[in-house]
């Protein structure tokens, strides 16, 4: 097992570190951040999940209503005994699946990569019908002086992958949905390969296979094609149910280093690695047989959704030093330190 050191200040960001974005809401999770450097500044784009303040005997959820001239936040309400909340993240009412919370994206800034402060306002929140249930889990990639980030757009029509960009982490340019439902967990490679942009993504399959990692390419970051499945779940306990890609791959002499999550049949989320060919990232060269991080600390094993380590953000620094940022139990943000060489030692 490689040397990955959890920071002693974990969790570095929690629900106590920011106020709700609107009256009637409470922050139930800050987690799953995209990560990058912006000059000397460390940037996290965190997912902030907000639920409704509840009244006894009733259950409310926040959704955006786009039927009028301007979108408005509204609360849908049911009697508590009408719905099944055994999964705290979601529930069915009739034929419609609802989320118990709604997420937006919020920037947090740091000078040292550990001590972060949230911006006072959301960076990106639901503004279009395909985001009516929220925006989630961004992954950040830099091309030139522009930072592109994919994110999951959730609505009553399920979840697809949208993209936006920024040059200053204050202003956002939306680029629209690039992969339709049902799809999520999408990262861009940090450079063109054979003249094409490349991405990894995770469509959902309900029939012939378990959710797996796919690769695709684009001439312009907008139109994506040549999709192919490259990595599937295995019989290993912690990646037997589904897998999904994490942050942008890191280029090494041995290949593209990819961090991904695996999920067990009892819904434990852990982190794995694979290595892809530099010239043809559809070729999987190696994958770890065992997870490199599993839930162990109290805030990883207990929380809004317990036993979860989920990463969609890491930062590679000089000398191969890596900061891995991860969501813990869908409630807080942690960081662990390692190096490229240490991660590569995981492969047999």
C-alpha positions in Angstrom: 0.0 0.0 0.0 1.4 3.4 -1.0 2.1 6.2 1.4 -1.0 8.5 1.5 -1.1 10.7 4.6 -4.3 12.2 5.8 -3.9 15.7 7.0 -4.2 16.1 10.8 -6.5 19.0 10.4 -9.2 16.9 8.6 -11.9 17.6 7.9 -10.7 20.9 6.5 -14.1 22.2 5.5 -17.5 21.4 7.1 -21.1 22.6 7.1 -20.2 25.0 9.9 -18.0 27.0 7.5 -20.7 28.7 5.6 -24.3 30.0 5.9 -27.3 28.8 3.9 -27.8 30.6 0.6 -31.5 31.3 1.2 -34.0 31.5 4.0 -35.7 28.2 4.9 -32.6 26.2 4.0 -29.8 24.6 6.0 -26.4 23.4 4.8 -26.3 19.6 5.1 -23.1 18.9 3.2 -20.0 20.5 1.8 -18.1 17.9 -0.2 -16.7 16.5 -3.5 -14.7 19.5 -4.6 -13.0 20.1 -7.9 -9.5 21.5 -7.3 -6.8 23.5 -9.1 -4.1 26.2 -8.6 -4.9 29.8 -9.8 -1.6 31.6 -9.6 -0.4 31.0 -6.0 -3.9 30.4 -4.8 -5.4 27.0 -4.1 -8.9 26.8 -5.4 -11.7 24.3 -4.4 -15.1 24.4 -6.2 -17.1 22.5 -3.6 -20.5 21.0 -3.8 -22.8 22.6 -1.2 -25.9 20.6 -0.5 -28.8 22.4 1.2 -32.0 20.9 2.6 -35.1 22.5 3.9 -35.7 23.3 7.6 -38.3 20.6 8.5 -41.5 20.7 10.5 -42.7 17.8 12.5 -44.8 15.4 10.5 -43.8 16.9 7.1 -40.9 16.7 4.7 -39.9 19.4 2.3 -37.4 19.5 -0.5 -36.0 22.5 -2.5 -36.4 22.7 -6.3 -36.2 25.4 -8.8 -39.4 26.4 -10.7 -38.8 27.6 -14.3 -42.4 28.1 -15.4 -42.4 31.9 -15.0 -40.3 34.6 -16.5 -37.6 34.1 -13.9 -36.6 30.9 -12.0 -37.7 30.8 -8.4 -36.9 28.6 -5.5 -39.9 26.7 -4.2 -40.4 24.0 -1.6 -42.3 20.8 -2.3 -44.0 19.3 0.7 -45.2 15.8 1.7 -46.4 14.1 4.8 -43.5 12.3 6.4 -45.3 9.0 6.3 -46.0 9.3 2.6 -42.3 8.8 1.6 -39.5 6.4 2.2 -36.3 8.1 3.5 -34.3 5.0 4.1 -31.8 6.5 1.6 -31.1 10.0 3.0 -30.1 11.3 -0.5 -33.3 10.6 -2.4 -36.8 9.2 -2.5 -39.6 8.2 -4.9 -43.0 9.8 -4.9 -45.2 8.1 -7.4 -43.1 7.8 -10.6 -40.8 10.7 -9.8 -37.5 10.5 -8.1 -36.6 13.5 -5.9 -33.4 14.5 -4.1 -33.7 15.4 -0.4 -31.4 18.4 -0.9 -30.3 20.7 -3.7 -26.7 21.5 -4.5 -24.8 24.5 -5.8 -21.1 25.1 -6.4 -19.1 27.4 -4.1 -15.5 28.5 -4.4 -13.1 28.1 -1.4 -9.7 29.7 -1.4 -6.4 29.0 0.4 -2.8 30.1 0.4 -1.5 26.8 1.7 -3.8 24.1 0.4 -5.2 23.3 3.8 -6.8 26.4 5.4 -9.7 27.4 3.2 -12.3 30.2 3.3 -15.5 30.0 1.3 -16.6 32.9 -0.9 -19.7 34.6 0.4 -21.9 33.8 -2.6 -22.4 30.7 -4.8 -20.1 30.3 -7.8 -22.7 28.4 -9.9 -26.2 27.4 -9.0 -29.3 26.2 -10.9 -30.3 28.6 -13.6 -31.9 26.4 -16.3 -34.6 23.7 -16.4 -32.0 20.8 -16.8 -30.6 22.0 -13.4 -33.8 22.3 -11.5 -32.7 19.7 -8.9 -29.2 21.3 -8.6 -25.6 21.2 -9.8 -23.0 18.8 -8.4 -19.5 17.4 -8.4 -17.3 19.5 -10.7 -13.9 18.5 -12.2 -11.6 21.3 -13.3 -9.1 21.4 -16.2 -7.0 24.3 -17.4 -6.3 25.1 -21.1 -4.3 28.2 -21.5 -5.7 31.0 -19.3 -9.1 29.4 -19.1 -10.3 26.9 -16.6 -13.0 24.5 -17.9 -15.2 22.5 -15.4 -17.7 19.8 -16.0 -20.5 19.2 -13.5 -23.6 17.1 -13.1 -26.8 18.9 -13.9 -29.8 17.3 -12.2 -33.5 17.6 -12.9 -36.7 15.6 -13.2 -35.3 14.4 -16.5 -32.3 12.8 -14.6 -28.7 13.8 -14.6 -26.4 14.8 -17.5 -23.0 16.4 -17.8 -22.7 20.2 -18.4 -19.6 22.4 -18.8 -18.7 25.9 -18.0 -15.5 28.0 -17.9 -13.9 30.8 -16.0 -10.8 32.9 -16.2 -10.9 34.4 -12.7 -13.1 32.2 -10.5 -15.5 35.0 -10.2 -17.2 35.1 -13.6 -18.7 32.0 -15.3 -19.4 31.3 -18.9 -21.9 28.4 -19.3 -21.2 26.1 -22.3 -24.3 23.9 -22.0 -24.9 20.2 -21.6 -22.2 18.1 -23.4 -23.4 14.6 -22.4 -27.2 13.9 -22.0 -28.8 11.8 -19.3 -28.0 9.4 -17.8 -24.4 10.4 -17.4 -22.1 11.9 -14.8 -18.5 11.7 -13.4 -16.8 13.3 -16.3 -13.2 14.6 -16.4 -11.2 16.2 -19.2 -7.6 15.2 -20.1 -5.3 18.3 -19.5 -4.0 18.3 -23.1 -5.0 17.3 -26.6 -4.1 13.8 -27.6 -3.5 13.3 -31.4 -5.2 16.6 -32.0 -8.4 15.8 -30.1 -9.7 16.7 -26.7 -10.3 13.6 -24.6 -12.6 12.9 -21.7 -13.6 10.1 -19.4 -17.2 9.7 -18.3 -19.7 7.3 -16.6 -23.0 6.6 -18.3 -25.5 4.6 -16.3 -26.6 1.2 -17.4 -29.7 -0.6 -16.1 -29.7 -3.7 -18.2 -26.6 -5.5 -19.5 -23.8 -4.1 -17.4 -22.8 -2.3 -14.3 -21.9 1.5 -14.4 -18.5 1.7 -16.0 -15.9 4.3 -17.2 -16.0 5.3 -20.8 -13.7 7.4 -23.0 -14.7 9.9 -25.7 -13.1 12.6 -27.9 -14.0 16.0 -29.3 -12.7 18.5 -31.8 -14.0 21.6 -29.8 -15.0 20.6 -26.2 -18.6 20.8 -27.3 -19.3 17.9 -29.6 -18.3 14.5 -28.2 -18.1 11.2 -30.0 -16.2 7.9 -30.5 -17.4 6.6 -27.1 -16.0 3.4 -25.8 -16.1 1.5 -22.5 -12.6 1.1 -21.1 -12.9 0.1 -17.4 -15.6 -2.0 -15.7 -16.3 -3.1 -12.1 -14.6 -6.2 -10.9 -15.3 -9.0 -8.4 -13.1 -7.1 -5.9 -15.3 -6.2 -2.9 -15.0 -2.4 -3.1 -15.6 -2.0 -6.8 -18.1 -4.7 -7.4 -21.2 -2.5 -8.0 -20.0 0.5 -10.0 -17.0 2.7 -10.6 -16.7 6.3 -11.7 -13.8 8.6 -12.7 -12.4 11.2 -10.4 -10.3 14.4 -11.3 -8.4 15.1 -14.5 -5.7 12.4 -15.2 -2.0 13.2 -14.3 0.5 12.7 -17.1 3.5 10.5 -16.0 6.3 8.7 -17.9 4.4 5.4 -17.4 1.0 6.7 -18.7 -2.0 8.7 -17.7 -2.6 8.3 -13.9 -6.3 8.1 -13.2 -8.0 8.3 -9.8 -11.5 6.7 -9.7 -14.0 5.5 -7.1 -15.3 2.1 -6.6 -18.6 1.1 -4.8 -19.3 -2.1 -2.9 -22.5 -4.0 -2.7 -23.1 -2.4 0.7 -22.5 1.1 -0.7 -19.0 1.8 0.7 -17.1 4.2 -1.6 -13.3 3.9 -1.9 -10.6 5.2 -4.2 -8.6 3.2 -6.9 -6.0 4.0 -9.5 -5.5 3.0 -13.1 -2.9 3.8 -15.7 -3.8 4.6 -19.4 -1.7 4.6 -22.5 -0.3 8.1 -23.2 -1.1 8.0 -27.0 -4.3 6.0 -26.8 -6.0 6.5 -23.4 -8.6 3.8 -24.4 -5.9 1.3 -23.6 -5.8 0.4 -19.9 -2.2 -0.6 -18.9 -2.7 -1.3 -15.2 -5.2 -1.0 -12.5 -4.9 -1.4 -8.7 -6.3 -4.5 -7.3 -7.1 -3.0 -3.9 -8.3 0.5 -3.0 -5.7 3.1 -2.0 -8.1 4.9 0.4 -11.0 3.4 2.3 -13.2 5.1 5.0 -11.5 4.9 8.4 -11.8 8.2 10.3 -15.1 8.9 12.1 -16.1 11.7 9.7 -15.5 9.3 6.8 -17.5 6.5 8.3 -20.3 8.6 9.8 -22.2 11.5 8.2 -25.0 12.3 5.8 -24.3 9.2 3.8 -21.8 7.0 5.7 -18.7 5.2 4.6 -17.9 7.4 1.6 -14.6 8.6 0.3 -15.2 10.4 -3.1 -12.6 12.5 -4.9 -13.0 14.6 -8.0 -10.1 17.0 -7.2 -6.4 16.7 -6.8 -3.5 19.1 -7.3 0.0 18.1 -8.6 2.8 20.4 -7.4 6.5 20.7 -8.0 8.5 17.6 -7.3 5.5 15.3 -7.9 3.8 16.2 -4.6 0.0 15.6 -4.8 -2.8 16.9 -2.7 -5.9 14.7 -2.9 -9.1 16.4 -1.9 -12.1 14.2 -1.1 -15.6 14.3 0.2 -16.2 12.4 3.4 -19.5 10.8 4.1 -21.2 13.3 1.8 -20.8 15.9 4.5 -17.3 17.4 4.8 -14.0 17.9 2.8 -10.7 16.3 3.7 -7.2 16.3 2.1 -4.5 13.7 1.9 -0.9 14.1 0.7 1.2 11.7 -1.5 3.5 11.8 -4.5 3.3 10.6 -8.1 6.0 8.0 -7.4 4.2 6.7 -4.3 1.0 6.3 -6.3 2.7 4.4 -9.1 4.0 1.9 -6.6 0.5 0.6 -6.1 0.6 -1.2 -9.4 1.8 -4.8 -9.4 
